[in-house]
Amino acid sequence: MTSPTALTAWQQLTTLAALPQPHLRERLAQPGREAMQAGAEGTGIRIDFTRQALGGAEWSTLISLAKEAGVQAQRDAMFRGDIINTSEQRAVLHVALRGAPGATGSDAPWSAEIQQRVQAERDRVCTFAERVRSGDVKGSTGLPLTAVVTIGIGGSDMGPRMAADALAPLCSDGKTGVRVHFVSNPDAWTLHSTLRDLNPLTTLIIVASKTFTTQETMTNAASARRWLQDGGITGSAQSAHLVAITAAPQKSGAAGYPAEHTFTFWDWVGGRYSIWSALGLPLAVAIGSTAFREFLAGGQAMDAHFRRAPLAQNLPVILALSGVWNRNFLHCPTQLLSTYPSRLVRFAPFVQQMDMESNGKRVRKDGQPVEADTGPIVWGGLGIDGQHAYFQLLHQGTHRVPVEFIGVETEDTPLPLAAEHHRVVNLNLRAQAQALALGRNEADTRHALMAEGLSAEQTEVFVSQRSFQGDVPSSTVWLDALTPHRLGALIALYEHKVFTQAAIWGINAYDQWGVELGKTMAKHMEQR
């Protein structure tokens, strides 16, 4: 492999970055700047990257970098099902999990066998989800199961939980249907606070674990089964209340989980990319199988865009290349993800795992050091809340923190003044992006303070404290609506962003040996 730093485009970008850089207030005043916006047809998503700290020369060279690094060839290899997870000798085919039913040829470049297996398991998941929602799935005493407790951790928890929050208007309220709960942390209070108000006779326990050996998940599962037992559900009667989602069905079967309640996925599905698989069962129960299929279709729509759009108009590539510029050439070690719709409250932690577990690597696929900074520290949360917390550091601190804002253009909450709420939220998003970019120089600050009635002497005391450097780069990702389809497209957008950056850095985005080391240490310490 060639080190990314040895690529011609990389060296050109290094030269460009060493030149005096115009302030963003200058860049935004340049003619044609509004052209730095792009949308993906059929996904309802567009990106405004006019506030990124780069110009035409940098952007065209970043496109050359993507080509020189072989992003397109590596993308095509992933979609074909080639073994691109080289350290584990596995294909990476979460994209196949959301393939359109009956797709063939270029629409499903993976094998027909994989397409058939995916479709069969998807149909099982959707059928079971509807049976639970309709009350057709009964507990050991014949009562409908009206509460679902999903036990998992990491990718087995974060995706379905995040999506259930994001699509909350579609979820049952517990009075007319099924209520879905999530438990990940093995701290006893987490499980207790979930179970204490539930009836064991009407509760379904879903245990989600790829290996069915994950210590945290197995600890919670054993405790939940003890709760069933204490509620009078013992022995084989528990099988009516148990569901397993795993890539190791032989292990779940040996633990007493019935085959008809066992849903599987495959070793080519990474945990943090698994929401599209049977691990999405809790989401399908929460929002219904029709909405779940729409969610998958949204991911598939972004896949089609990623595969076919030119690099310069390709949304995942735009996010990825902006991130590479900020990380490797502007030397910004962190990336803030700021979501303004409150239903996306868990989206930043979800992307944090996806990005940092994937691209937190210092060694290339060939075992050699990367020789370049790789994945940034991703952090963030709800933008409105952040404005009253850490945004002060963004505006006047000593760190330069690039931001990705996420907003929704429409509002569907059934509240009389919802439109006003929505206006205020999006006004704040736009204002923060603009304020971070432009800042306020001392001359403008001096004028503003004098307009407030301060004397010349007072103004000089405060002018430096109330000036803002600005020049903070950001992009804004706009969804036209927060629907299952659009959420699916949004998740796939970030998946492909992560992939593109890994392709440029030459690293394997799909193993996680650092996570495995912690698990191994815990086992060794337990055995002492």
N, C-alpha and C positions, 0 to 999 in steps of 0.2 A: 504494500500500500504506500501511497504518497502521503506524506504529512500535509495536513491542510495548510500549514504555514509555508510550504514550498510551492503552493499553487501560484501561478502568475497573477491571478485576480486577487488573491490574498495579499500579495506583496504590493500590488497597485493600491489596494484599499489602505494598507499601512501608510503608504506615501500620502494618500489623500487625507487621512486622519491627522497627519502631522502638519498639514497646512493650517493657517488661521481659519477658524470656523465661524461663519456668520451666526449671529444670535438668531434665535427663532423668530423674534419680532421682525428681523430683516427678511428671513426666509418666507414668512407668511405674507409679506407685502409683495413678493415677487410675482409677476404675471404668470398665469397658468398653474399656480400652485394647487388650485382646486382639482386639477387632473389627478392628484394623488388620492383618489378614491376609487374603490372597485366593489362590485357586487357579484354574487354567484347566482345565476339564474336558477330558479326552482328551489332555492334554499331559504329565501327570505332574509338573507344576511348580506350586509355591506360593511366595508371597512373604510374609515376615514383615517388616513395616515399622513395627512398634511402637516401634522405637528411633530413628525419625526425629524430629528436633527440631521437631515441629509438632503442632498440636492440631486440634480440629474446625473452628475458624474458618478457620485457614490452609488446611486440606485442602479444605473446601468452596469456598473462594475460588480455590484452584488448579484445581479442576474447572471453575469458571466461566471461568478464564483459558483453559483448553483449548477450551472452547466458543466463547468470544469470538474466539480466534485462528483458529477455523475448522479445527481439527484433523480433525474428522470429514469435512468436505467435501474437505480435501486428501488424506486417506486414501483416500476413495472415488475421487478423480481418479487417484491412483496405480494402484489396482487396475483401473481402466477402461483404462489405457494412455494417458491424456492426457499431453501434453508438459509434464511438471513440472520437467524439467532444462532450464530456460529458456535458460541461457547456451550450451548445445550443441544446443538444439532437439531433444531426445530424450525419448522415454518412459522410464520406469523400471519395468521389469517382471521383476526377479528373482523376484518372487512367482509369475509364470507358470511359471517353470522347475520349480517343485515342485507345480504343479497336479495334481490327481488325474487319472489316465488316463480319458479319455472325459467329463470334467466339462464341463458346459454351463451357460448361464444365469447365475444369481447365484453359482454355484460357480466360474465362470470368466468374470468380467466383461470380460476382454480378448477380442480377436477370435478367431473359430473358426480363422482362418488361423494365428495365433500358436500356438494350442493344438495344431494339427496339426504344425507345424514343430518345436515343442518335443518332442512325443511321438515323432516320427520320429527326432530326434537322440538322445533319451534311450535309445530302443531300440537304436540303433547302438552307443552307449557301453556299455550293459549287455551286449550280445551280444559285443562285442570283449573286454570285461573277462573274461567267462567263458571265451572262447577262449584268452586268455593264461593264465588260472588252470589250465585243463585241459591246457595244453601243446600245444594245437592250432596256436597261432601259432609258427612256426618261424623260426629265423635263416637266414642265407644258406647255411649248410652242412647245413640240415635238422635241427639240434638245437633242442629246445624252449628258449624264452627264459625263464629262471628268475630273472633280475634285471631290475628296471625302475628306471631312473634318470630322475627327473623334474627338468627344468631350467626354472625360472621365477623370478619375483621379485615381491614385493608380493602383490597379490591372487591372482596365478597360483601362489603358493607357500604362503602362510601358512594359508589355509583348509584345503586338502587335508592339509598336513603336521600341522596342529593336530588335525584330525579323526582322522587315522591314529593319532596318539599316544593320543587319548582312547578310541579303540576298539581298542586294541592287542590285547586278548584274541581278537579276530576275525581279526587279521592272520596271514598265514602266517609260519612261523618260518624259512624259507629251506631247510629240509630236505625238507619234503613238498610245497612249493608255491613260489610266487613271492615274492620279497622286494622291497619297494618302498623306494627311497631318494629323498631330496630334496636338490637343490643350488640355492642362490639366490645366494650371495655370489660375485662374480667373482674374489675373491682365489684365486690358483692352488692354494693348499693345500686349499681346500674341495673342489674338484673332484678333485684328486689323491687325497686321503684317501678319497674315495668309490670311485673307479675302481680303485685299486691292487690290491684283493683280488678284483676281478671278472674274468670271462672275456669278452672282446669277442664271442666266438662265441655266447654265451648271454645277451647283454645287449640290452635294448630301451631306446632313448633317447627319452623324451617331451619335446618342447620346447613349453612353454606360454607364449604371448605373444599378447595381443589384437591388437597391430599387426604382430607379427613383425618389429619393428625395435628393440625395447628393447635398449639397448647391453649391459647386464649379461648379459641372457639370451643374446643373439647371440654374445657373447664366449665364454661357457661352452659354447654349442652347437657353435661352430666347433672348440673344443678337444676336445670329446667326439668329434666326427667325425674329428678327427686321430687320436685314440686308437683308433677303429675301424680307421682306415687302417693304423696301425702294427701292429694286430693281424691284418692280412691281409685286411681287408674293404674293398675299394676300389670306386670307380666306382658303377655301378648296383646292385651287391650290397649297398650300404649301405641301400637302400630297405627291405629286410626288417627292419632294425634301427631304423628311424626312424618316429616318430609326431609329428604336429603338432596342437596345439590352438590355434585362432586365430579371430579375426573377419576375417582377411585371407587366405583360402585361396589367392588368386592369388599372394601373396608366398611363402607356404610351398611352393607348387607349383613356382615358379620356382627355389627353393633346393634342389629335389630330393626333397621329401617327397611320397610317393605319395598319390594321391587316396583310395585305400581305407584309408589310415592317417591321414587328416586329418579332424579333428572340429571342428565350428564352433559358434560362438555369435554373438550379435548386438550391435549398438552400444548397444542399450538395456540391456545388462548391464554394470554397473560392476565393475571388477576386484575390489574388496573385497567384492562381493556375488555373486561368480561361482562359488562352490563348488558351487552347485546345477546348474550348466551342464555342458557337456562338460569343463570344467576340473576337474570332480570325477572324471574317469576314473582317475587314480592311486588315489584313495580306493576307487573301485569295484573296481579290481584287488586292492587290499589286503584289503578286507573282503567282497568278493563282491557280485554285483548284487542279490541279495535284500535284504541288509542295506543296500545303498545306496538301494534304493527305500524301505525303512523310514525311513531318514534323511530322504529327501525328504518322506515322509508326516508326519514330526514337524514339519517346517517348515510344511507345509500346515495342520496342526492348530493351530499358533499363529497362522497367518494368519486362520483362521476365528474364533478367539477375539478377535483384534485387531479384526476387522471387526464383530463382533456383540455383544461384551460391553459393558455400560454402562461409561462412563468410570471411575466410582468403583471398579469391580471388574476393570478391564482391566489385565492385568499390565504390558504395555509402557508404558501411560500412567502407572501407579503409579511405575515406575522413573523415567520421564521427568520427571514433576512433582516428585518428591522431589529429583531432580537440579537442576531449575530453581530450586526453593526454596533449595537449598544454594548454588548458583552465584550467583544473582542477588540474593538477599535476605539470606542469611547470609554472602555474600561469601567463599566457599571456592573458591579457584582450581584445586584439584586433586581428583581422584577416585581412590581406591584400589580396585582390583579384586583381591580375595583369594580364591583358589580353594584348597579343602582337599583334594579328590581329586588325587593326584599325576598321574593320567592327563590332567588338565586343565592340565598345566604350560605349554602354549603358548596357553591361552585368553586370558590377559590381553594378551599382545602382539597377538593376533588382534583383540580388541576395541579395543585402542589404535589400530590402523590404521583400523578401521571408524569409530570415533568421531572421532578427531582429523583424519583426512583428509576426513571428511564435514562436520563442524561447526566446523572450524578456519577460520572465515570472519568478516570484519569488515564485510562489505557485504551488504545485503539483495538480494533478487531484482530489485528495481527500481533497483539501483545506488546506493542511498543508504546512508549509514553505519547500522549496526544501532542504535547508541545504548544498547546493553546488552552485558554480557559474554556471549559465546557459549561454545562447547565448552570444557570443563575440560581440564586436563592429566591424561590417564588413564595410570595406571601400576600396577604390581603384579606378582603372581606367586603362588607357592604359599604358603598361609597359615602352615603349620607352619615353613617356612624363614624367612618374614618375621618370625615371632615372635622369632627369635633374631638378627634383624638390625635392620630399620627400625621395628619396632613400638615400640621405646623412644621414638622421636620422636613416635609417635601418642599415647602415654600421657603424656609429660611435656615434649614439645617446645613450641615457640611457635606451631606451625601447627595449625590445626583442619582435619583431613583426613577428610571423609566416606568411608565404606567400604561396598562391596557385597561381602558374603561369599557364596560359593557352596559348597554342601555336597550330598552324596548320602546318602540315608537308608538304603540297603542296600548290601551288599558281596558281590561274587561271586568274589573272588580265591581260587583253589584252594590255600590255605595253611592248615595245621591251626589256627593261632591267628589267622586273618584276622578273626574277630569281635572279638577283643580289640584288634587294630590299629585296626579301624574305630571301636570305642568311644572309644579315645584320641583319634583324629583329630577326631571330632565333638564330644567333650567340650571339646577345645581351641577349636574354632570357637565354640561357645556361650559359653565362658568369656571369650574375647576380646571378643565382642560386648557381653557384659554388663559387663565391666570397663571398656571404653571408654565405655560409656554412664553407668555409676554413678560411676566414679572412687572415691576414698576421701578424705573430708574430714579436716581436722587432728584433730578430736575422735576419730574412729574410728582414725586412725593412731596417736594418742597411746595409746589403749587397747591397740592391737595391740602396740606397742613395749613397753609395760609388761608385757603378758602374756608377751613373749619374755624378760623378766627384766632389761630395761634399767632403770637408775636414773632417777629423775626428771630429774636433770641431763642424762644421756645422751639421754633421750627428747627433751628440748627442743632438743638439738643437731641431731637427725636428723628431727624431725617434719616439717619443711617439705620435706626432700629425699625423704621417703618417702610424701608425700601425692600424690594424683592428682586433677586437676581434673575429669576425666571430661567428660560432656556432648558426646561425639563421636557424631554421628549415623551410623546404619548401617541397612542392610536386609540380610536374608539370603534368598537364592534357594535353595530346596530342590528337588532332583530326587529322585523316588522310586527311580530307578535310572539308571545311566550306560549307556544302550543307544543304538543308532543313532537310534531314534525320539526319545528324550528329548534327545539332543545336537542333533538337527535343530530341535526346539522351542526349545532354549536359544539357539541362534544366531539364530533368527528373532525371539525375544524382544528381543535386543539390537539387531537391525536396526530393529525397529519403535520401540524406545526412541529411537534416534538420529533416526529420521524425525519422531517426535512433537516432540522438542525443536527440530529445525530448523523445523517448522511454526510453533511458538510464536515463535521468534526471527525468522521471515520470511526465512530464508536458504536457499540451494540446497545440499542435502546431497550432490548427485550429480555435481558437477564437482570438479576438483582442479588448478586452474591453478598453484598453488604448486609442485606436483610437476612440472608441465610446464615451468615456468621453469627448474628445475634441469637438466632434460634438454636444453633449448635452449641453455643456457649451456655445457654439456659439449660439444655439437656445435660451437658457435662456437669454443671454445677448441681443439678438436681440429683445426679447419681453419686455425688461425693458423700 
